[in-house]
């Protein structure tokens, strides 16, 4: 196996089981929409996990995966 450099770079990770972070979600999403550097939309834990599994299965995934890429990878994950 070849070692591939893949970095998953979420801004804020959240889940419905961790309610204390919910008030911060709109703030992060607004900051992302305004173009604040190094702030992306928030991502759910399940989306991040599916993206990582999909990236492991796809040998073509390389480099930094931001929220958009993570969401696309998560949608590809079918099993």
Secondary structure as GFF3:
##gff-version 3
##sequence-region A 1 79
A	DSSP	beta_strand	6	8	.	.	.	ID=ss1
A	DSSP	beta_strand	13	14	.	.	.	ID=ss2
A	DSSP	three_ten_helix	19	21	.	.	.	ID=ss3
A	DSSP	alpha_helix	22	33	.	.	.	ID=ss4
A	DSSP	beta_strand	43	44	.	.	.	ID=ss5
A	DSSP	alpha_helix	45	57	.	.	.	ID=ss6
A	DSSP	beta_strand	63	65	.	.	.	ID=ss7
A	DSSP	alpha_helix	67	76	.	.	.	ID=ss8
###
